[in-house]
Amino acid sequence: QVQLAESGGGLVHPGGSLRLSCAASGSIFRIYHMGWYRQAPGGQRELVATVTNGGATNYADSVKGRFTIARDNAKNTVYLQMNSLIPEDTAVYYCNTMASTITLGVKSTYWGQGTQVTVSS
């Protein structure tokens, strides 16, 4: 009952920047947190960053100081500003949210379809 629409991925040179966006829609009652995960070629899906509606953030050690997560609660949207990108950041980035819906009173996890980020010279 919750859909996540991602945008902003693409090809960028090392040292460049990208800004990912993810908008949640559907029969949303409450969003508890939103965030981003990524999966590199041949790797496992790993946490990148999360933010609660109260503004608390959590970052993977590998992106601290380079990535910034922000949210717009009124729009149910989360952003990931990625600066100083390196080839190791190359991955499919997935938006994630934990939310409850109008029809379901239990918290559930939802995933976006993923957006490709490629950092290459």
Secondary structure as UniProt FT lines:
FT   STRAND          2..7
FT   STRAND          10..12
FT   TURN            14..15
FT   STRAND          18..26
FT   STRAND          28..39
FT   TURN            41..42
FT   STRAND          45..52
FT   TURN            53..54
FT   STRAND          57..59
FT   TURN            61..66
FT   STRAND          67..72
FT   HELIX           73..75
FT   STRAND          77..82
FT   HELIX           87..89
FT   STRAND          91..101
FT   STRAND          108..111
FT   STRAND          115..119
//
